[in-house]
Amino acid sequence: MNFETVIGLEIHAELYTKSKIFCGCSTKFASKPNENTCPVCIGLPGTLPVLNEEVVRLAVKAGTALNCRINNVNKLDRKNYFYPDLPKAYQISQYDLPMCSGGHVEFECEERHVRVRINRIHIEEDAGKLIHLEEEPFSLIDYNRTGIPLIEIVSEPDIRSPLEAVTYLRILKSILEYGEISDCRMEQGSLRCDANISVRPVGQKEYGTKVELKNINSFRELQKALEKEEKRQIELYRFGEGHKIVQETRRWDSGKGRTVPMRSKGEAHDYRYFPEPDLMPVIIKESTVDEIRGSLPEMPYEKAARFVEEYRLGEGEAEILVGDKKLSEFFESTIREGASPKAAANWVLGELLRIMNEADLSSADITMKPAYLHRLISLVESGTISNTAAKEVFKEMFESGGTPEDIVEKKGLSQISSKKDLEILVKKVLEDNPKSVEDYRNGKTQAAGYLVGQVMKASQGKANPQMVRDLLMREL
């Protein structure tokens, strides 16, 4: 029996605000535990919430960027449940009247055109953070995150593979970053993903029993978690009666490489939603929506098309660059400094990404100045340093932030491009290797490559390789 996988994602993104959703506390990351709290966000009796207007504007901005309908009249609701990281024992969220609804995202994946419909985007407050200590009979709670403003983007179950889910999440992250709606730093938890996944026999119209996977915060882990859960559910189906899939919430244990049960999955009525009595309905004027829509910056798909048209990049190159906003900004800044688009793209997509991947860094960690990369490219193009030496300089620039000229001088990497000096080296190598010269003249052309290598070795890698080859061939 063949099976079809059905996936829907619920994505929580922290909004780009300086203060929390219902109080004036800071949203700064990595503060001391419980430093950014007040009576409102830790739910002390008698406190009243005040809605942050910027939260509404950013939610509307997200809705317009994702092709949603903006609901002019919406309200906030109480979602009731008890958990130690939720001090009020309820979360202020939205239920039946969300801020945005009916959007979509389209993309190509594995030769399939995918259109993922967005059911809704609503605003809500975040909960605190529990810290579980190993071999201790208690946990710690940091309430700094309590009240951080979130949007939750809920898709329809239109995704059919783990790779499609990851592609959709990447595109959504990119749109939120370009729109300056969220910083989307997954390693800091400002973009998190819950996935609903079920399987069904191919041809069956009814959905299978869905399982929710909670709080996944990286693309790699999302794909691994979905693949493992997909395999688990298919195996349960094949075992037949007595091994049915249970509707539940599971968490991804990356260390063990499997999903683990957390709790049975609740229905909406279990949360006893009711309108938040301390907040008025939110009325959004159509003129406000138009103004926010007009303020949207260049979106990633627009920038990718421009990169192909303006800089003559390949579609694949443009897609990689645009997929990371800061990386694309670094690339364009290098061009504005005077570098050619092709050379800038080669260095950014080659050496820069290689170093970042090896060190497990993100584009936010780039401290190198675009002007320095342009100057390095100029040193290569002028023949001052070789391409091999330039890679060494680039690595040093990335790590220390030094100028390329200072690094070249300090390491003695200047290339020998003097014709007179190179002629002396070439003649010396030919004199020392008469057998290779004879081999070349007898038709063994590969001997020339060996001789070039000997000249480069004699110059300690500093000779201009093209000039060496030209002089050597003339002499031979």
N, C-alpha and C positions, 0 to 999 in steps of 0.2 A: 504494500500500500504506500502510495506517495502522499506526502503531507505539504500543506501550505502554511507558512508562518504569517501571523497577523500581529503587527506591533503598532502601538500608539505611545507617544512620549508626552510627559508632563515636565516642562522645563521651568525651573525657578531661577530668575535672574535678579540680583540685587541692583537697584536703581542707582544712578549716578547722582546722588544727593549728598549734601554736606551734613544734613541733620536727619533724624529718624522720621518715621511716617506720622506719628501722633504727638511728638514732643521735640524739644530743641537739642537733645543729646547728640553728640558727634557720632558719625558713622565710620570714623577712622579705624582701619584694620590694625591689628597687633598692638592695641593698647594694653595696659595692665588689666588683669581680670577684674571685671565689675567696675571699671573706672568710668565708663560711659553709660551711666545709669541714673535714673531719677525716679521719684515716686510714680510718675505716669507709666514709664515702660516696665517697671517691675510690679505694677498692678496693686499699689497700696490703696486701701479703701478711701473713697471720697475723691479720687482723682478723675479728671475728665480728659478725653483725647481731643486734640485739635488736628484736623487733616492738613498735611503739608501740600500746598498747591503745586509744588514742583513735581510731586509724585504723580498727580493727575496729568500734568503736561507730558511727562516722559512716557506714561502709559499710552496716552493718545498718540504720541510720536511713534511708539512701537507698533501700534495698531495701523497707522497709516503706512508705515514702512512694510508691513506684512499684508497689505491689501485687505485689511479688515473694515467692517462697518463700525463706526463709532456710535455708541448708544448715547444719545443726548441726555437721557434720564437714567441714572443708575443709583444704586445704594450700596451701603456696607452692611454686612451681616455678622452675627456671632456664630462661630463654629465651636461647639462645646466638646471638650475632651480633657481628661486629666493626664498630665505628664509632668515630671519634675522641672523640665526646662520651659514650661509654660506657666508663669507665675499667676496669671489671672484665672487659670483653668478654662480659658476660652481664647480663641484667636479671632481677631477682627479680620474678616475676609469678605468675599462677595459670593453670592450663591445664584439666585435666579435672575439678577439684573447686573451682568458684568459690564465692564467698561467697553470692551471690544468683542466683536464676534464675526464669524464668517469669512476669515482670511484664507490665504493659501501660499504655498511655496512650491516652485517647480524646478526640477533639475534632471539631469541624465545620470544614470547609474547602471553599470553592467548592461549597456545597450538597451536599457528600458527608460522610457520617459516617465518620471514619477511626479505626480501632483499630490502633495500632502495638504489636505484641508485643515485649517485651524478652526477648532470649535469655538474657542473663547480666549481672551486675555483678561485676567482680572488682577486687581491689586490686593495685597494683604501684608500683614506684618510677619516678620520672621520670629522664630522661637530662639531660646538660648542654646547654649552648647554644653553638653554633658561630657566630662572627662572621666573615663573609667581607668582607675589605677590597677595595675597588675598586683595580684596577691594582697589586695586591700579590701576590707569589707564595706567600703563606701565609695561613692563617686563624688566628683566636684562639679559645680555648675558655674559657668561664666555667663552672666546675663548681658554682656556687652552687645551681643547680636540680637537680643530681644528688641523688637520694634524697628529693626532695619527694614526699609521698604522693599518689597518684592513685587515683580509681576510674575504670574504663572501663565505660561503659554501651553494650552492643552490642544493637542492634535487629534484629528479623527484617526481611526485605525486603518490608515491607508498605506502603511509601510510593510513591505513584504520580505525583508531580510535584515540581518544585523548590519550589513554594510550600508544599506539604504538609510538605516537609523543614524549611523555615524555621519553619513554625508549630509543628512537633513540637519543634524545638530551643528555641524561645522558651518553650514550656510547661515543658520539662525544666529550663531555666535558672531559671525562676520557682520551680519546686518545690524545687530545690536551694538557692536563696536563702532562701526562706521556712523551710525546714527547718534553716537555719544549718549546712548541710553543706559548702558552698563559697561563696566570695565571688563566683565566676563573672565576674570582671573580664576580659572577653575581650581588652581592649586590653593587659592585662598577661600574657596567655597562660594564665590560670588556668582558662579553659574553651576547649578546642580541639576541632575536629571533623574526622574523616576520613569521607569519603562513598564508598560503593560504589554504582556506577550501571551499569545495563545497559539495553538496549532489546530488544524482541521484537515481531514482528508480532502485531497484535491477534488473540486467539483461540488463540495458541500457548501451551501449558502449560509447556514447558521454558524456563528462564531463558536469556537471552543471555549472552555473555561479559562478565564484569564488569570494570570499571576502578576502581581506588581513587584518590581525590583526597585528598592529604595536607594536614594542619595548616591548616585554614581557621579563622580566628578572628573572623569577623563575620557577621552575618545577611545583609547586603547582598552580601558576597563569596561566601557559600555559594550564594545564589540565582543569582548571575551565573555562577559556576563550573559549577554543575549544568546551567544552561540551555545554556551553550556546549558542554559535554561531551555533552549530550543531542543537540544539533544535529549535532555531529561524528560521533557513532555512527550516527545515522539516515542521514547522507550516505554513510558507509562501507557501510552495508547496501544503499543504493540503487545504489551503483556495482557491486555484485555480486561475483562470484568474483575473487580476486586483491587485493581490498581488505578483507580480513577484519579484524575487531577483535581486538586482541591483549590477553591478560590481563596487565596491567602496573600499576605505580604511577605516577601523574602528579601534577604540582604545578600550582597555579593561578598564572599570571603575570598579576596584575591590571593591570600597566602595558600589556601587549600584548593583554589581553583574550582569552586562550586558555589551554588546558591544555597542559602541556609534559611529555614523557616523563622519568621519573627512573630507573626500573629495572624489570626484570621482577618480577612479583609472586610472592613465595615462598609455598609451602605450609607448613602447621604443622610437618611433619616436617623441613623445612629448618632449623628453629630448634633441633632436638635437645633438646626439652623433657625434663627429668627432675626428680624431686622435689628441692627445695632441702635438701641434707644438713645445713645448719647451723641449720635451724629446725624445730621440732616441728609436727605438725598442729595446726590451730586448732579448738578445741572451743567451740561457742557454746551455752550453756544456753538452753532454751526460756523460762525465767523472765527471762533477760536480754533476750531478744527482746521479751517482753511489756512489760518495763519501758521499753525504748527506744520501742516503739510508743506507749505511753501518754504519753511525753514529747514527742511530735510537736506543734508549735504549729499554729495555724490555717493551713491550706493555701490556696493562691490561689483555687481554685474555691469553697471555703467562704467566703472573704472577699468574693469577687465577689457571691455570693448574698446575703450580709449587707448589702453596700453598697446593693444594689437594694431590699432589704426595709427596712432601717433608715433609709437616707438618701434613699430615693425617687429614686435615680439611674437613668438609662437603662442597659440592659445593655451598650451600646457604651461609655458613659462608665466604668462599673465595670470593664469589661475592660481599658481603657487604663490606668486607675489601678492596678489590681491586677497588671498585667503587669510593673510595676517596683516592687519592694518598698519601696525608699526613698521613691519618689514617693507611694505609698499611705500610708506612715507620716507624711510631711510633711502630706498632706491631712487625715488624722485628727487630727494634732496641732493643726492650725489650727482644726478643729471643737471640740476640747477647750478651746481658748483662748476660745471663745465665738462663732465665726463660724457662719453658717448653712451647711449642707451644700451647698446649691445655689450660693451665692456663692463658697465655697471651691473647689468643683469648676470653676466658670467661670474663676477666676483661674489655678488649677493647670493645667487642660487648655488654657487659652488663652495668656495672656501667659508663664507659666513655661515651657511646652513650646516656645513660639515662640522665646524667648530662648535656651534650651538648644540647640535645633536650629540656630539661626543661628550660635552659637558652637561648635558641635560638642562640647557638654559632656554629661556623664552626670549622673544624679541624685546620684551621690556627690560632685559638685562644688557642690551647693546649700549655701550658707552662711547664707542668709537665715533668720531665726528665724520659726517659725510665728506667734508672738505678734505680730510686726510686720505680717504679712499680715492678721491679724485686725484690727489697729488701722487699717490702710489701708482695709479694707472698711468699717469703722465711719465713717471720715472721708467716704467716698463716700455712705454711707447717711444720714448726718446733713446732707449738703449742704455740708460744709466745703470739699470740692474736687470738681471735675467728674470724670467718668469718663475723659475725655481726659487731664486732669492726673494722674489716678491711675496711668495707664499710664507716664507719665514718672517718677513717684515710684517705681513698682514696679521699673523698670529700674535706677534709681539704687540702690535698696535691694539688689537682686540683686548689683550690682557692688561696692558699698562696704560693705554690711552696716549702713548707717545707719538710724536710726529714721524712720518716715514723717513724724512731726511736725517733726523737724529739717530734713528735706529740703524739706517744704512751706514752712517759714519761710525757709530759705536761698534757695529759688528763687522765692519770692513767688507761690505757686500757690493761695493760699486763694481760694475761690469767693465771689463777691459774692452774698449771699442776703438782703441788706437790701431790703425792699420799697420803702422811700423812695428809696434810691439807684438801684434799678432803674427806678422810675417816671420819674426824671429822665432816665435814659439812653433809655428807650423814647420819651418825648415828644420828646426832641431828635432821634432818628432819624426819627420821623414828620414832624417839621417840615422836616427836610433832604431828605425823599423824598416830596414831594407826588404825583408821578406814580405811584409804586408804591401809595400809599394810594388814589388814584383808580382804578387798575387793579383793586385788590382789591374796591372797592365796586361795580365794573362786572362782577364775577363771575369775575375772574382770580385764583382762590384761591392759585395758586402764588406770587403776589406776597408773601404772608405769610411764606413760607419765606425769600425774599430779605431781608425786613425783619428777621426773626430773626437772619439771618446778619450784617446790619449792626450790630445791637445787640451781638452777640458780638464782632465786630471792634472796635467802639468800646470794649468792656470788656477788650480784649486776651485774650479767651477765658476770662475769669474769672467772667463772669455765670452764674448758675444757669439753664441752658437751659429747664427746665420752667417756672420762674417767669417768665422772659422771654416765653415763648410765651403763658402765661396772661394776663399784663399787656397784651401786645400785642393779643391777640384782644379783650380788654375795651375797649381804647382804640379799636380799629377798629370 
